[in-house]
Amino acid sequence: MTTDARTTLELVLDGFNAHDLDEIMRFFSDDCVFETPRGTEPWGTRLVGKDAVRAGFAGRFAGIPDVHYGDGTHFVAGDRGASEWTISGTTVEGERIEVRGCDLWTFDADGRITRKDSFWKLREA
């Protein structure tokens, strides 16, 4: 990798906003892990490996076709990082979403993302 970790996080967020899976996945290691904000386990749903993670991201774009991550801020300390953002969009069922969330990141020695652990606020009506 030729970018520093903070720049990587900015480029990944740009990739999410462009719905560009190739751009997003170029920053992930082959053995990466994505822990989703929802699932039956305390960590949500754990997707392991580049193919599974890519499919999980594709599912996000399919389920919220106009998904956008705004107000992004990032910081990195050593091999860990964090991003905060506001996710907005409309699900295929017509539900409007706008919530704050964050990702906790882990990087390998080459600067590739090995783990993305996502959290979203739960809004009450």
FINU-498295 format. One line per field, with one value per atom (N, C-alpha, C, O, CB): residue number from 0; atom name; residue in one letter; x, y, z. Coordinates in steps of 0.001 Angstrom, whole numbers, plus 500000, padded with zeros to 6 digits. Glycine has a CB too. Example, Ala and Ser with C-alpha at 12.3 -4.5 7.8 and 13.67 -1.06 7.14 Angstrom:
pos [0_0_0_0_0_1_1_1_1_1]
site [N_CA_C_O_CB_N_CA_C_O_CB]
code [a_a_a_a_a_s_s_s_s_s]
u [513190_512300_513200_514236_511308_512850_513670_512900_513409_514084]
v [494310_495500_496700_496681_495527_497750_498940_500030_501138_499402]
w [507800_507800_507800_508465_509046_507080_507140_507870_508039_505725]
END
This chain:
pos [0_0_0_0_0_1_1_1_1_1_2_2_2_2_2_3_3_3_3_3_4_4_4_4_4_5_5_5_5_5_6_6_6_6_6_7_7_7_7_7_8_8_8_8_8_9_9_9_9_9_10_10_10_10_10_11_11_11_11_11_12_12_12_12_12_13_13_13_13_13_14_14_14_14_14_15_15_15_15_15_16_16_16_16_16_17_17_17_17_17_18_18_18_18_18_19_19_19_19_19_20_20_20_20_20_21_21_21_21_21_22_22_22_22_22_23_23_23_23_23_24_24_24_24_24_25_25_25_25_25_26_26_26_26_26_27_27_27_27_27_28_28_28_28_28_29_29_29_29_29_30_30_30_30_30_31_31_31_31_31_32_32_32_32_32_33_33_33_33_33_34_34_34_34_34_35_35_35_35_35_36_36_36_36_36_37_37_37_37_37_38_38_38_38_38_39_39_39_39_39_40_40_40_40_40_41_41_41_41_41_42_42_42_42_42_43_43_43_43_43_44_44_44_44_44_45_45_45_45_45_46_46_46_46_46_47_47_47_47_47_48_48_48_48_48_49_49_49_49_49_50_50_50_50_50_51_51_51_51_51_52_52_52_52_52_53_53_53_53_53_54_54_54_54_54_55_55_55_55_55_56_56_56_56_56_57_57_57_57_57_58_58_58_58_58_59_59_59_59_59_60_60_60_60_60_61_61_61_61_61_62_62_62_62_62_63_63_63_63_63_64_64_64_64_64_65_65_65_65_65_66_66_66_66_66_67_67_67_67_67_68_68_68_68_68_69_69_69_69_69_70_70_70_70_70_71_71_71_71_71_72_72_72_72_72_73_73_73_73_73_74_74_74_74_74_75_75_75_75_75_76_76_76_76_76_77_77_77_77_77_78_78_78_78_78_79_79_79_79_79_80_80_80_80_80_81_81_81_81_81_82_82_82_82_82_83_83_83_83_83_84_84_84_84_84_85_85_85_85_85_86_86_86_86_86_87_87_87_87_87_88_88_88_88_88_89_89_89_89_89_90_90_90_90_90_91_91_91_91_91_92_92_92_92_92_93_93_93_93_93_94_94_94_94_94_95_95_95_95_95_96_96_96_96_96_97_97_97_97_97_98_98_98_98_98_99_99_99_99_99_100_100_100_100_100_101_101_101_101_101_102_102_102_102_102_103_103_103_103_103_104_104_104_104_104_105_105_105_105_105_106_106_106_106_106_107_107_107_107_107_108_108_108_108_108_109_109_109_109_109_110_110_110_110_110_111_111_111_111_111_112_112_112_112_112_113_113_113_113_113_114_114_114_114_114_115_115_115_115_115_116_116_116_116_116_117_117_117_117_117_118_118_118_118_118_119_119_119_119_119_120_120_120_120_120_121_121_121_121_121_122_122_122_122_122_123_123_123_123_123_124_124_124_124_124]
site [N_CA_C_O_CB_N_CA_C_O_CB_N_CA_C_O_CB_N_CA_C_O_CB_N_CA_C_O_CB_N_CA_C_O_CB_N_CA_C_O_CB_N_CA_C_O_CB_N_CA_C_O_CB_N_CA_C_O_CB_N_CA_C_O_CB_N_CA_C_O_CB_N_CA_C_O_CB_N_CA_C_O_CB_N_CA_C_O_CB_N_CA_C_O_CB_N_CA_C_O_CB_N_CA_C_O_CB_N_CA_C_O_CB_N_CA_C_O_CB_N_CA_C_O_CB_N_CA_C_O_CB_N_CA_C_O_CB_N_CA_C_O_CB_N_CA_C_O_CB_N_CA_C_O_CB_N_CA_C_O_CB_N_CA_C_O_CB_N_CA_C_O_CB_N_CA_C_O_CB_N_CA_C_O_CB_N_CA_C_O_CB_N_CA_C_O_CB_N_CA_C_O_CB_N_CA_C_O_CB_N_CA_C_O_CB_N_CA_C_O_CB_N_CA_C_O_CB_N_CA_C_O_CB_N_CA_C_O_CB_N_CA_C_O_CB_N_CA_C_O_CB_N_CA_C_O_CB_N_CA_C_O_CB_N_CA_C_O_CB_N_CA_C_O_CB_N_CA_C_O_CB_N_CA_C_O_CB_N_CA_C_O_CB_N_CA_C_O_CB_N_CA_C_O_CB_N_CA_C_O_CB_N_CA_C_O_CB_N_CA_C_O_CB_N_CA_C_O_CB_N_CA_C_O_CB_N_CA_C_O_CB_N_CA_C_O_CB_N_CA_C_O_CB_N_CA_C_O_CB_N_CA_C_O_CB_N_CA_C_O_CB_N_CA_C_O_CB_N_CA_C_O_CB_N_CA_C_O_CB_N_CA_C_O_CB_N_CA_C_O_CB_N_CA_C_O_CB_N_CA_C_O_CB_N_CA_C_O_CB_N_CA_C_O_CB_N_CA_C_O_CB_N_CA_C_O_CB_N_CA_C_O_CB_N_CA_C_O_CB_N_CA_C_O_CB_N_CA_C_O_CB_N_CA_C_O_CB_N_CA_C_O_CB_N_CA_C_O_CB_N_CA_C_O_CB_N_CA_C_O_CB_N_CA_C_O_CB_N_CA_C_O_CB_N_CA_C_O_CB_N_CA_C_O_CB_N_CA_C_O_CB_N_CA_C_O_CB_N_CA_C_O_CB_N_CA_C_O_CB_N_CA_C_O_CB_N_CA_C_O_CB_N_CA_C_O_CB_N_CA_C_O_CB_N_CA_C_O_CB_N_CA_C_O_CB_N_CA_C_O_CB_N_CA_C_O_CB_N_CA_C_O_CB_N_CA_C_O_CB_N_CA_C_O_CB_N_CA_C_O_CB_N_CA_C_O_CB_N_CA_C_O_CB_N_CA_C_O_CB_N_CA_C_O_CB_N_CA_C_O_CB_N_CA_C_O_CB_N_CA_C_O_CB_N_CA_C_O_CB_N_CA_C_O_CB_N_CA_C_O_CB_N_CA_C_O_CB_N_CA_C_O_CB_N_CA_C_O_CB_N_CA_C_O_CB_N_CA_C_O_CB_N_CA_C_O_CB_N_CA_C_O_CB_N_CA_C_O_CB_N_CA_C_O_CB_N_CA_C_O_CB_N_CA_C_O_CB_N_CA_C_O_CB_N_CA_C_O_CB]
code [m_m_m_m_m_t_t_t_t_t_t_t_t_t_t_d_d_d_d_d_a_a_a_a_a_r_r_r_r_r_t_t_t_t_t_t_t_t_t_t_l_l_l_l_l_e_e_e_e_e_l_l_l_l_l_v_v_v_v_v_l_l_l_l_l_d_d_d_d_d_g_g_g_g_g_f_f_f_f_f_n_n_n_n_n_a_a_a_a_a_h_h_h_h_h_d_d_d_d_d_l_l_l_l_l_d_d_d_d_d_e_e_e_e_e_i_i_i_i_i_m_m_m_m_m_r_r_r_r_r_f_f_f_f_f_f_f_f_f_f_s_s_s_s_s_d_d_d_d_d_d_d_d_d_d_c_c_c_c_c_v_v_v_v_v_f_f_f_f_f_e_e_e_e_e_t_t_t_t_t_p_p_p_p_p_r_r_r_r_r_g_g_g_g_g_t_t_t_t_t_e_e_e_e_e_p_p_p_p_p_w_w_w_w_w_g_g_g_g_g_t_t_t_t_t_r_r_r_r_r_l_l_l_l_l_v_v_v_v_v_g_g_g_g_g_k_k_k_k_k_d_d_d_d_d_a_a_a_a_a_v_v_v_v_v_r_r_r_r_r_a_a_a_a_a_g_g_g_g_g_f_f_f_f_f_a_a_a_a_a_g_g_g_g_g_r_r_r_r_r_f_f_f_f_f_a_a_a_a_a_g_g_g_g_g_i_i_i_i_i_p_p_p_p_p_d_d_d_d_d_v_v_v_v_v_h_h_h_h_h_y_y_y_y_y_g_g_g_g_g_d_d_d_d_d_g_g_g_g_g_t_t_t_t_t_h_h_h_h_h_f_f_f_f_f_v_v_v_v_v_a_a_a_a_a_g_g_g_g_g_d_d_d_d_d_r_r_r_r_r_g_g_g_g_g_a_a_a_a_a_s_s_s_s_s_e_e_e_e_e_w_w_w_w_w_t_t_t_t_t_i_i_i_i_i_s_s_s_s_s_g_g_g_g_g_t_t_t_t_t_t_t_t_t_t_v_v_v_v_v_e_e_e_e_e_g_g_g_g_g_e_e_e_e_e_r_r_r_r_r_i_i_i_i_i_e_e_e_e_e_v_v_v_v_v_r_r_r_r_r_g_g_g_g_g_c_c_c_c_c_d_d_d_d_d_l_l_l_l_l_w_w_w_w_w_t_t_t_t_t_f_f_f_f_f_d_d_d_d_d_a_a_a_a_a_d_d_d_d_d_g_g_g_g_g_r_r_r_r_r_i_i_i_i_i_t_t_t_t_t_r_r_r_r_r_k_k_k_k_k_d_d_d_d_d_s_s_s_s_s_f_f_f_f_f_w_w_w_w_w_k_k_k_k_k_l_l_l_l_l_r_r_r_r_r_e_e_e_e_e_a_a_a_a_a]
u [500851_500000_500896_501951_499032_500454_501238_500582_501128_501460_499426_498754_498844_498929_497277_498825_498790_497383_496439_499206_497251_495983_494835_493706_496150_495114_494035_493536_492330_494526_494451_494068_493295_492328_495318_493723_492988_491539_490638_493644_491295_489922_489123_487940_489921_489747_489054_488700_487601_489925_489624_489385_488333_487534_490688_488332_487306_485927_484975_487598_485811_484526_484093_482917_484627_485029_484711_484200_483251_485949_484838_484403_482998_482208_485359_482683_481320_480321_479255_481211_480658_479726_479583_478557_480178_480595_480518_479935_479722_481905_479678_479187_480148_479718_477745_481440_482490_483181_484143_483517_482676_483212_484686_485442_482409_485109_486521_487412_488455_486746_487000_487782_487835_488898_487186_486724_486682_487585_488414_485237_487423_488080_489581_490289_487466_490089_491536_492311_493518_491867_491625_492272_492202_492787_491648_491503_491299_492252_492584_489859_492686_493521_492659_491436_494232_493295_492562_491802_490741_493525_492335_491713_490913_490738_492782_490433_489731_488443_487898_489410_487985_486762_485904_486407_487084_484610_483637_482598_481932_482968_482457_481432_480345_480552_482017_479179_478078_477384_477537_477073_476625_475927_474710_474158_475500_474287_473120_473456_474346_471918_472745_472928_472461_471993_474380_472587_472107_473140_472809_471680_474381_475454_475776_475403_476723_476461_476802_477602_477525_477589_478359_479166_478436_479028_480451_477165_476393_476536_476371_476856_476838_477159_478613_479022_476205_479390_480817_481025_480728_481684_481536_481871_483387_484099_481305_483884_485326_485798_485213_485674_486856_487448_486936_485817_487171_487772_487478_486176_485422_488622_485905_484680_483437_482468_484685_483467_482314_482107_480973_482497_483196_483101_482553_481671_484489_483067_482575_481070_480317_483354_480639_479217_478394_477281_478999_478927_478232_478056_476983_478981_479105_479007_478031_477257_480397_478067_477132_475698_474807_477422_475472_474148_473684_472500_474143_474608_474267_473806_472797_475474_474522_474141_472819_472032_475234_472566_471305_470138_469049_471390_470356_469284_468976_467856_469629_469981_469823_470471_471604_470493_469768_470389_470976_471896_469388_470465_470993_471822_471968_469852_472358_473111_474247_474946_473672_474399_475451_476013_475274_474910_477333_478020_478535_479480_479188_477922_478311_478982_479022_477104_479507_480124_481223_481365_479067_482001_483034_484217_484752_483512_484619_485860_486589_485963_485585_487910_488722_489909_490419_489206_490336_491624_492265_491586_491467_493577_494365_495390_495989_495053_495594_496638_497261_496637_496062_498476_499141_498420_498178_499207_498074_497394_495874_495182_497903_495363_493914_493433_494192_493553_492172_491589_490101_489501_491835_489520_488084_487565_488260_487758_486350_485656_484286_483646_485542_483842_482477_481819_482480_482453_480520_479801_478311_477851_480113_477572_476118_475710_476012_475458_475024_474549_473120_472302_474626_472836_471486_471127_471995_471361_469843_469353_467959_467363_470300_467455_466120_466226_466773_465138_465701_465749_464834_463987_465349_465009_464142_462697_461786_464644_462469_461111_460524_459365_461110_461306_460809_461084_460634_459357_461807_462124_463302_464346_462445_463123_464184_465098_464624_463596_466401_467404_468286_468727_468257_468540_469537_469997_469286_468962_471183_471708_473218_473901_471377_473714_475155_475680_474984_475504_476912_477552_479057_479601_477121_479711_481170_481680_480975_481733_482906_483627_484899_485571_483939_485222_486515_487317_486823_486373_488533_489357_490634_491150_489696_491133_492453_493201_492626_492350_494499_495351_496494_496970_495901_496928_498106_499369_499291_498032_500525_501803_501960_502732_502950_501234_501299_500257_500162_501124_499471_498462_497124_496230_498972_496971_495690_494730_495144_495880_493448_492426_492211_491949_491083_492325_492071_490739_490200_493189_490208_488946_488196_488773_489198_486888_485966_484819_484092_485451_484658_483601_482677_483077_484192_481439_480513_479463_478980_479827_479122_478100_477205_477691_478744_475894_474917_474089_473790_474006_473719_472739_471377_471064_472644_470596_469227_468280_468250_468907_467514_466563_465201_464756_466449_464554_463204_462213_462499_463083_461078_460049_459455_458582_458939]
v [498818_500000_501245_501275_499998_502242_503467_504631_505734_503834_504412_505491_505238_504093_505615_506324_506137_505697_505808_507443_505208_504610_505619_505276_504015_506852_507858_508148_508256_509171_508271_508478_507264_507412_508739_506079_504861_504961_504657_503606_505379_505484_506516_506306_505847_507614_508613_508040_508270_509875_507297_506706_505601_505449_506151_504834_503795_504447_503981_502920_505511_506214_506766_506685_507362_507321_507785_506631_506793_508430_505462_504281_503852_503470_503139_503913_503579_504556_504145_503599_505839_506821_506699_507091_508220_506164_505919_504537_504194_506051_503742_502361_501556_500763_502352_501773_501169_500057_500299_502234_498838_497699_497445_497102_496448_497604_497390_498379_497999_497521_499646_500658_500350_500452_502061_499984_499663_498473_498531_499367_497407_496145_496166_495308_495038_497105_497142_497464_497235_498173_497991_498337_497221_497353_499581_496134_495054_493894_493584_494561_493259_492060_490874_490911_491753_489836_488650_487969_487387_487657_488037_487366_488332_488091_486678_489417_490452_489931_488894_491628_490694_490390_491654_492754_489877_491480_492573_492108_491095_492969_492848_492576_493625_494811_492594_493160_494042_494607_494066_493296_495685_496254_495442_495695_497653_494477_493664_492188_491795_494008_491393_489950_489285_489950_489606_487984_487217_487079_486631_485855_487456_487336_488708_489727_486710_488749_490035_490950_492172_489802_490385_491163_491455_492005_490433_491096_491247_489986_488881_492489_490136_489015_489173_490248_488952_488116_488175_487567_486395_487429_488380_487926_487816_488751_488902_486683_486421_486156_485350_485222_486839_486685_487733_488230_485305_488063_489155_488946_489897_489320_487716_487457_487684_488292_486020_487194_487351_488816_489292_486505_489527_490946_491736_492578_491504_491471_492149_491901_492826_491663_490653_490325_491075_491516_488805_491223_491983_493438_494008_491891_494045_495436_495552_496507_495973_494589_494599_494524_495169_493420_493739_493643_494973_495301_492591_495748_497085_497967_498660_497731_497958_498785_498330_499157_498748_497027_496511_496851_497173_494988_496782_497031_498500_498862_496410_499349_500806_501411_501887_501371_501395_501773_503179_503430_501646_504100_505461_505756_506915_506459_504723_504891_505900_505908_503537_506752_507765_507895_507880_509139_508021_508225_509660_509989_507194_510513_511917_512237_511412_512811_513448_513953_513030_512850_514134_512445_511487_512148_513147_510716_511572_511951_510662_509632_512828_510727_509529_509849_510969_508963_508836_508942_507573_506548_509528_507573_506347_506452_507508_506096_505357_505249_503863_502857_505486_503821_502534_501730_502215_501739_500481_499614_499628_498751_498195_500623_500745_502102_503071_500557_502156_503403_503439_502428_503606_504607_504764_505804_506761_505174_505600_506548_506805_505894_506010_508045_508423_508990_509631_509462_508758_509211_509223_508689_508316_509837_509769_509024_509451_511201_507909_507132_507569_507727_505582_507761_508132_507396_506986_509663_507244_506597_506051_506242_505479_505374_504787_503311_502953_505526_502460_501026_500672_501472_500232_499476_499035_498892_498853_497699_498813_498770_500166_500302_498043_501203_502575_503251_504378_502588_502604_503203_504167_503808_502107_505386_506389_506162_505970_507833_506183_505981_507218_507752_504718_507667_508699_508514_508874_510149_507955_507674_507909_507817_506224_508213_508295_506892_506018_509212_506694_505410_505560_506642_504435_504442_504448_503082_502076_504836_503072_501847_501828_502848_501736_500663_500430_499588_498569_499722_499991_499373_498791_499294_500386_497743_497192_497052_496660_495808_497379_497332_496345_496154_498729_495718_494855_495692_496907_493710_495044_495751_496460_497412_494781_496006_496634_497730_498314_495590_498022_499066_498621_499446_500181_497333_496822_496655_496388_495466_496820_496659_495168_494406_497360_494769_493376_493198_492093_492858_494287_494189_495507_496581_493794_495400_496541_496119_495175_496948_496800_496505_497718_498792_496180_497548_498670_498760_497749_498547_499997_500289_501403_502371_500689_501269_502306_502624_501744_501859_503885_504271_503661_503525_505844_503308_502827_503962_504454_501556_504372_505467_504923_503895_506331_505625_505253_506254_507447_505200_505763_506638_507573_508372_505815]
w [500000_500000_500000_500634_501235_499289_499203_499931_499938_497760_500542_501263_502761_503203_500821_503542_504983_505396_504614_505723_506603_507048_507059_506708_508440_507457_507487_506073_505849_508157_505130_503736_503215_502468_502861_503610_503229_503670_502888_503846_504901_505396_504609_504341_506879_504242_503421_502049_501545_503258_501446_500128_500191_499267_499553_501272_501437_501546_500921_502697_502327_502448_501090_500734_503486_500336_498983_498122_497356_498328_498253_497511_497887_497023_497746_499177_499607_498993_498536_501152_498980_498428_496916_496359_498784_496248_494807_494496_493333_494179_495554_495402_494514_493676_494793_494712_493897_494682_495410_493448_494521_495277_494977_495886_494969_493729_493399_494147_494679_491883_494188_494894_496394_497006_494655_496974_498401_498706_499614_498847_497954_498281_498039_498567_497486_497268_497034_498313_498380_495956_499321_500579_501623_502698_501134_501327_502292_502043_500899_502236_503120_503011_502576_502706_504364_502066_501612_502751_502524_500972_503974_505120_505997_507191_505961_505407_506165_506808_506427_505258_507795_508535_508573_508802_509989_508346_508495_509495_509282_507114_510588_511582_511401_511654_513043_510956_510589_511823_512918_509718_511662_512812_513251_514321_512495_512446_512799_512685_511930_511898_513431_513360_514632_515555_513095_514682_515828_516938_518036_515377_516670_517661_518252_517671_517026_519396_520002_519065_519192_521271_518138_517196_515893_514965_516897_515811_514577_513749_514266_513770_512479_511609_511195_510757_510360_511329_510989_509607_509377_512057_508699_507352_507266_507632_506253_506787_506786_505364_504641_507705_504980_503661_502697_502830_503117_501723_500798_500024_499821_499826_499593_498828_499685_499232_498279_500924_501814_502188_502234_503081_502454_502809_501623_501791_503243_500441_499237_499059_498754_497983_499251_499125_500172_499883_499266_501376_502411_502025_502220_503718_501475_501021_499851_499778_500611_498943_497806_498314_497761_496836_499363_499963_500533_500451_501048_501114_501628_500490_500619_502352_499375_498225_497625_497164_497159_497624_497082_498003_497528_496876_499315_500274_500498_500859_501571_500281_500415_499165_499227_501773_498043_496763_496713_495934_495684_497526_497528_498780_499168_497419_499405_500646_500457_499443_501122_501480_501474_502886_503870_500959_502961_504229_504249_503533_504425_505063_505140_506461_507374_504945_506548_507780_508293_509502_508859_507386_507788_508464_507983_506593_509591_510268_510618_510867_511556_510636_510837_511737_511749_509487_512491_513167_513215_513159_514592_513321_513337_514449_514652_511965_515170_516189_516054_516392_517646_515564_515359_514296_513190_516670_514643_513677_513838_513321_513814_514554_514766_514271_514239_516266_513889_513445_513744_514110_511961_513585_513781_512796_512455_515248_512353_511483_512082_512606_510013_512001_512370_511127_510309_513558_510978_509797_510084_511094_508582_509185_509197_507940_506826_509269_508129_506983_506684_507590_507261_505400_505002_503722_502951_504812_503521_502313_502542_503601_501873_501535_501587_501231_500188_500623_502100_501841_500673_500275_503100_500130_499031_499499_498672_498452_500809_501360_501534_501926_502699_501249_501351_502679_502889_501106_503587_504883_504741_504198_505929_505231_505206_506402_507522_505219_506169_507209_507304_506286_506920_508515_508775_510213_511151_508529_510383_511714_511743_510723_512135_512933_513147_513356_513873_514358_512949_513137_513141_512921_512060_513397_513385_512964_513050_514770_512515_512205_513027_513180_510684_513553_514183_513204_512721_515596_512906_511881_512475_513473_510796_511864_512173_510856_509840_512927_510885_509705_509914_511033_509381_508813_508900_508699_508518_507848_508729_508619_507278_507171_508818_506252_504934_504755_503675_503859_505795_505730_505166_504975_504923_504896_504405_505585_506713_503651_505295_506333_506574_505644_505926_507835_508200_508914_508965_509077_509466_510205_510139_510307_511673_509888_509915_510825_510514_508449_511924_512894_512930_513379_514333_512456_512261_513358_513867_510920_513709_514714_514192_513606_516078_514404_514052_515276_516083_512871_515410_516425_516042_514859_516555_517027_516806_517134_518262_517674_516153_516357_516742_516232_515095_517644_518052_517463_517366_519604_517083_516475_517484_517146_515843]
END
